[in-house]
Amino acid sequence: MSDNTPLRTDATERIEDVTASIKQRGVAEGHAAAGKLRKSTANKTDNLADAVEAAAAQFDGDSLQAQAAHHVADRIETVAHRIRTTDLNTAVAETRAFARRNPLLFFGGAAMLGFAATRFLKASEPQDVTRANAADPWARTSIDRGQSDGTA
C-alpha cells in the first residue's frame, strides 16, 4: 500500500489557495458593484432633494408647506451624504441594529419604500396609453363599449 499523504496535503493546500483566491475576487467584485450602486443611489437621492427644493419654491416662502418641504429636502440631502460616505459594512450593521430596535418601524418603512419605488418606476417608464386603456375594460368609455348615453 502506497503512502499518498504528501500528495493529499499538496492537493488540499492547492484547493484552499484557489478557494481563497476566488473568495477574494468575489469580495472585491461585490465591493466594486456596491460602490457603483452607492454612487448611483446617492445621485438619485440628490436629484430627489433637488426636486423637493423645487417644489418648495412653488409655495410662499414663509408658508408651512414651504418650510416642511425645505426640511424634507435637507433630510434627503443628509441621507445622500451618508450614502456617499458610509461604507457597506457599517451601513449593514446600522440597518441591522435599527431593525432590531424598531422592527415595526423598519418593516413599515421598507413597505413604504417598496410602494414608492414601484410608483416611481411605473411613472418613469413610458407607457402606451392606448394599449393600456384597451387592456383595461374599466378604462374604456361607454361609447367604446357600444353603449350610447342618449346623445346623438
Buried (B, 14 or more C-beta within 10 A) or exposed (E): EEEEEEEEEEEEEEEEEEEEEEEEEEEEEEEEEBEEEBEEBBEEBBEBBEEBBEBBEEBEEEEEEBEEBBEBBEEBBEBBEBBBEBEEEEBEEEEEEEBEEEEEEBEEEEEEEEEEEEEEEEEEEEEEEEEEBEEEEEEEEEEEEEEEEEEE
